[in-house]
Amino acid sequence: MCLITGATSGIGKATALALAKEDYGLILIGRNEVKTARVCEEIRRASQNENVSWHVCDLAVLRDVRALAVRLKDDFGRIDVLVNNAGARILRHRLTEEGIELTLATNHLGHFVLTLSLVDALERSERPRIINVSSGAHYAGTGVIENVRSAADYDGKKQYANSKLANVLFTFALADRLKRKGIAVNAVDPGGVATNFARNNGLVPWLKHRLYYLKKGRLLTPARGAETIVYLASSNDAIGITGKYFQDKKEKEPSDLSMDKAIQEKLWASSVQLSGIGYSMNNVIRERTSGP
């Protein structure tokens, strides 16, 4: 089974359709029940694959993420591929009901909680894979990744870049912890994709986002942007590869900050604290990967 967050549009939907056509069983995660159910049915029809199901969850609400993980393990038991794709670029400062800045919660902490909660389900797979969707914006990250609670201190562009850096830092820290369990963990830059991403900020920011990639001649279709994700999820050539950053189905050098182990560990510690992830869950990952 392949679990995909942010599966109702753009890269996530394109990834789901491609994998469904390869006869993967799919679990689609979306925020809106009507839309998620509709996309699920579209993918079933287009792929002629009936093994496509869906769940609703807002990744920014961490208690809902924990509840989702419980339901998934009850319903499916085993997860073969986890694609952490859901994301948002939010220019105006907003806090979730749990007091976490929305960009950080959506782009990093929700996936942090979901992934750690599903490690035992992934361990039941023969070749488990985790794919974290980041972006080239991570190169602009400062390495100071924090829960910005004050609107006066908030810079939407900087926070987005840092959240994408968090995706890569998390990838490397998690890959190191899980390598002895055979769970591959990699990050992907899908490139500039023609989607509705950043549309929540209004028409002008969305157009600027698209024009940036158009000027570079690099505005991709969602299907093209999904190719590297599909490659890492399904290709035999990707077996045994872990702790890497990919673009265009090739390994790419990530930012220097993303490879700084001190920053990786700082992010891990702050993520544990902010998410309230249970001691036993965090400790199990450490204990299971400890040793020579």
Secondary structure as a PSIPRED ss2 file (coil, helix, strand):
# PSIPRED VFORMAT (PSIPRED V4.0)

   1 M C   1.000  0.000  0.000
   2 C E   0.000  0.000  1.000
   3 L E   0.000  0.000  1.000
   4 I E   0.000  0.000  1.000
   5 T E   0.000  0.000  1.000
   6 G C   1.000  0.000  0.000
   7 A C   1.000  0.000  0.000
   8 T C   1.000  0.000  0.000
   9 S C   1.000  0.000  0.000
  10 G H   0.000  1.000  0.000
  11 I H   0.000  1.000  0.000
  12 G H   0.000  1.000  0.000
  13 K H   0.000  1.000  0.000
  14 A H   0.000  1.000  0.000
  15 T H   0.000  1.000  0.000
  16 A H   0.000  1.000  0.000
  17 L H   0.000  1.000  0.000
  18 A H   0.000  1.000  0.000
  19 L H   0.000  1.000  0.000
  20 A H   0.000  1.000  0.000
  21 K H   0.000  1.000  0.000
  22 E C   1.000  0.000  0.000
  23 D C   1.000  0.000  0.000
  24 Y C   1.000  0.000  0.000
  25 G C   1.000  0.000  0.000
  26 L E   0.000  0.000  1.000
  27 I E   0.000  0.000  1.000
  28 L E   0.000  0.000  1.000
  29 I E   0.000  0.000  1.000
  30 G E   0.000  0.000  1.000
  31 R C   1.000  0.000  0.000
  32 N C   1.000  0.000  0.000
  33 E H   0.000  1.000  0.000
  34 V H   0.000  1.000  0.000
  35 K H   0.000  1.000  0.000
  36 T H   0.000  1.000  0.000
  37 A H   0.000  1.000  0.000
  38 R H   0.000  1.000  0.000
  39 V H   0.000  1.000  0.000
  40 C H   0.000  1.000  0.000
  41 E H   0.000  1.000  0.000
  42 E H   0.000  1.000  0.000
  43 I H   0.000  1.000  0.000
  44 R H   0.000  1.000  0.000
  45 R H   0.000  1.000  0.000
  46 A H   0.000  1.000  0.000
  47 S H   0.000  1.000  0.000
  48 Q C   1.000  0.000  0.000
  49 N C   1.000  0.000  0.000
  50 E C   1.000  0.000  0.000
  51 N C   1.000  0.000  0.000
  52 V E   0.000  0.000  1.000
  53 S E   0.000  0.000  1.000
  54 W E   0.000  0.000  1.000
  55 H E   0.000  0.000  1.000
  56 V E   0.000  0.000  1.000
  57 C C   1.000  0.000  0.000
  58 D C   1.000  0.000  0.000
  59 L C   1.000  0.000  0.000
  60 A C   1.000  0.000  0.000
  61 V C   1.000  0.000  0.000
  62 L H   0.000  1.000  0.000
  63 R H   0.000  1.000  0.000
  64 D H   0.000  1.000  0.000
  65 V H   0.000  1.000  0.000
  66 R H   0.000  1.000  0.000
  67 A H   0.000  1.000  0.000
  68 L H   0.000  1.000  0.000
  69 A H   0.000  1.000  0.000
  70 V H   0.000  1.000  0.000
  71 R H   0.000  1.000  0.000
  72 L H   0.000  1.000  0.000
  73 K H   0.000  1.000  0.000
  74 D H   0.000  1.000  0.000
  75 D H   0.000  1.000  0.000
  76 F C   1.000  0.000  0.000
  77 G C   1.000  0.000  0.000
  78 R C   1.000  0.000  0.000
  79 I C   1.000  0.000  0.000
  80 D C   1.000  0.000  0.000
  81 V E   0.000  0.000  1.000
  82 L E   0.000  0.000  1.000
  83 V E   0.000  0.000  1.000
  84 N E   0.000  0.000  1.000
  85 N C   1.000  0.000  0.000
  86 A C   1.000  0.000  0.000
  87 G C   1.000  0.000  0.000
  88 A C   1.000  0.000  0.000
  89 R C   1.000  0.000  0.000
  90 I C   1.000  0.000  0.000
  91 L C   1.000  0.000  0.000
  92 R C   1.000  0.000  0.000
  93 H C   1.000  0.000  0.000
  94 R C   1.000  0.000  0.000
  95 L E   0.000  0.000  1.000
  96 T C   1.000  0.000  0.000
  97 E C   1.000  0.000  0.000
  98 E C   1.000  0.000  0.000
  99 G C   1.000  0.000  0.000
 100 I C   1.000  0.000  0.000
 101 E E   0.000  0.000  1.000
 102 L H   0.000  1.000  0.000
 103 T H   0.000  1.000  0.000
 104 L H   0.000  1.000  0.000
 105 A H   0.000  1.000  0.000
 106 T H   0.000  1.000  0.000
 107 N H   0.000  1.000  0.000
 108 H H   0.000  1.000  0.000
 109 L H   0.000  1.000  0.000
 110 G H   0.000  1.000  0.000
 111 H H   0.000  1.000  0.000
 112 F H   0.000  1.000  0.000
 113 V H   0.000  1.000  0.000
 114 L H   0.000  1.000  0.000
 115 T H   0.000  1.000  0.000
 116 L H   0.000  1.000  0.000
 117 S H   0.000  1.000  0.000
 118 L C   1.000  0.000  0.000
 119 V H   0.000  1.000  0.000
 120 D H   0.000  1.000  0.000
 121 A H   0.000  1.000  0.000
 122 L H   0.000  1.000  0.000
 123 E H   0.000  1.000  0.000
 124 R C   1.000  0.000  0.000
 125 S C   1.000  0.000  0.000
 126 E C   1.000  0.000  0.000
 127 R C   1.000  0.000  0.000
 128 P C   1.000  0.000  0.000
 129 R E   0.000  0.000  1.000
 130 I E   0.000  0.000  1.000
 131 I E   0.000  0.000  1.000
 132 N E   0.000  0.000  1.000
 133 V E   0.000  0.000  1.000
 134 S C   1.000  0.000  0.000
 135 S C   1.000  0.000  0.000
 136 G H   0.000  1.000  0.000
 137 A H   0.000  1.000  0.000
 138 H H   0.000  1.000  0.000
 139 Y H   0.000  1.000  0.000
 140 A H   0.000  1.000  0.000
 141 G C   1.000  0.000  0.000
 142 T C   1.000  0.000  0.000
 143 G C   1.000  0.000  0.000
 144 V C   1.000  0.000  0.000
 145 I C   1.000  0.000  0.000
 146 E C   1.000  0.000  0.000
 147 N C   1.000  0.000  0.000
 148 V C   1.000  0.000  0.000
 149 R C   1.000  0.000  0.000
 150 S C   1.000  0.000  0.000
 151 A H   0.000  1.000  0.000
 152 A H   0.000  1.000  0.000
 153 D H   0.000  1.000  0.000
 154 Y C   1.000  0.000  0.000
 155 D C   1.000  0.000  0.000
 156 G H   0.000  1.000  0.000
 157 K H   0.000  1.000  0.000
 158 K H   0.000  1.000  0.000
 159 Q H   0.000  1.000  0.000
 160 Y H   0.000  1.000  0.000
 161 A H   0.000  1.000  0.000
 162 N H   0.000  1.000  0.000
 163 S H   0.000  1.000  0.000
 164 K H   0.000  1.000  0.000
 165 L H   0.000  1.000  0.000
 166 A H   0.000  1.000  0.000
 167 N H   0.000  1.000  0.000
 168 V H   0.000  1.000  0.000
 169 L H   0.000  1.000  0.000
 170 F H   0.000  1.000  0.000
 171 T H   0.000  1.000  0.000
 172 F H   0.000  1.000  0.000
 173 A H   0.000  1.000  0.000
 174 L H   0.000  1.000  0.000
 175 A H   0.000  1.000  0.000
 176 D H   0.000  1.000  0.000
 177 R H   0.000  1.000  0.000
 178 L H   0.000  1.000  0.000
 179 K H   0.000  1.000  0.000
 180 R H   0.000  1.000  0.000
 181 K H   0.000  1.000  0.000
 182 G C   1.000  0.000  0.000
 183 I C   1.000  0.000  0.000
 184 A E   0.000  0.000  1.000
 185 V E   0.000  0.000  1.000
 186 N E   0.000  0.000  1.000
 187 A E   0.000  0.000  1.000
 188 V E   0.000  0.000  1.000
 189 D C   1.000  0.000  0.000
 190 P C   1.000  0.000  0.000
 191 G C   1.000  0.000  0.000
 192 G C   1.000  0.000  0.000
 193 V E   0.000  0.000  1.000
 194 A C   1.000  0.000  0.000
 195 T C   1.000  0.000  0.000
 196 N C   1.000  0.000  0.000
 197 F C   1.000  0.000  0.000
 198 A C   1.000  0.000  0.000
 199 R H   0.000  1.000  0.000
 200 N H   0.000  1.000  0.000
 201 N H   0.000  1.000  0.000
 202 G C   1.000  0.000  0.000
 203 L H   0.000  1.000  0.000
 204 V H   0.000  1.000  0.000
 205 P H   0.000  1.000  0.000
 206 W H   0.000  1.000  0.000
 207 L H   0.000  1.000  0.000
 208 K H   0.000  1.000  0.000
 209 H H   0.000  1.000  0.000
 210 R H   0.000  1.000  0.000
 211 L H   0.000  1.000  0.000
 212 Y H   0.000  1.000  0.000
 213 Y H   0.000  1.000  0.000
 214 L H   0.000  1.000  0.000
 215 K H   0.000  1.000  0.000
 216 K C   1.000  0.000  0.000
 217 G C   1.000  0.000  0.000
 218 R C   1.000  0.000  0.000
 219 L C   1.000  0.000  0.000
 220 L E   0.000  0.000  1.000
 221 T C   1.000  0.000  0.000
 222 P H   0.000  1.000  0.000
 223 A H   0.000  1.000  0.000
 224 R H   0.000  1.000  0.000
 225 G H   0.000  1.000  0.000
 226 A H   0.000  1.000  0.000
 227 E H   0.000  1.000  0.000
 228 T H   0.000  1.000  0.000
 229 I H   0.000  1.000  0.000
 230 V H   0.000  1.000  0.000
 231 Y H   0.000  1.000  0.000
 232 L H   0.000  1.000  0.000
 233 A H   0.000  1.000  0.000
 234 S H   0.000  1.000  0.000
 235 S C   1.000  0.000  0.000
 236 N H   0.000  1.000  0.000
 237 D H   0.000  1.000  0.000
 238 A H   0.000  1.000  0.000
 239 I C   1.000  0.000  0.000
 240 G C   1.000  0.000  0.000
 241 I C   1.000  0.000  0.000
 242 T C   1.000  0.000  0.000
 243 G C   1.000  0.000  0.000
 244 K E   0.000  0.000  1.000
 245 Y E   0.000  0.000  1.000
 246 F E   0.000  0.000  1.000
 247 Q E   0.000  0.000  1.000
 248 D C   1.000  0.000  0.000
 249 K C   1.000  0.000  0.000
 250 K E   0.000  0.000  1.000
 251 E E   0.000  0.000  1.000
 252 K C   1.000  0.000  0.000
 253 E C   1.000  0.000  0.000
 254 P C   1.000  0.000  0.000
 255 S C   1.000  0.000  0.000
 256 D C   1.000  0.000  0.000
 257 L H   0.000  1.000  0.000
 258 S H   0.000  1.000  0.000
 259 M H   0.000  1.000  0.000
 260 D C   1.000  0.000  0.000
 261 K H   0.000  1.000  0.000
 262 A H   0.000  1.000  0.000
 263 I H   0.000  1.000  0.000
 264 Q H   0.000  1.000  0.000
 265 E H   0.000  1.000  0.000
 266 K H   0.000  1.000  0.000
 267 L H   0.000  1.000  0.000
 268 W H   0.000  1.000  0.000
 269 A H   0.000  1.000  0.000
 270 S H   0.000  1.000  0.000
 271 S H   0.000  1.000  0.000
 272 V H   0.000  1.000  0.000
 273 Q H   0.000  1.000  0.000
 274 L H   0.000  1.000  0.000
 275 S H   0.000  1.000  0.000
 276 G C   1.000  0.000  0.000
 277 I C   1.000  0.000  0.000
 278 G C   1.000  0.000  0.000
 279 Y H   0.000  1.000  0.000
 280 S H   0.000  1.000  0.000
 281 M H   0.000  1.000  0.000
 282 N H   0.000  1.000  0.000
 283 N H   0.000  1.000  0.000
 284 V H   0.000  1.000  0.000
 285 I H   0.000  1.000  0.000
 286 R H   0.000  1.000  0.000
 287 E H   0.000  1.000  0.000
 288 R H   0.000  1.000  0.000
 289 T C   1.000  0.000  0.000
 290 S C   1.000  0.000  0.000
 291 G C   1.000  0.000  0.000
 292 P C   1.000  0.000  0.000
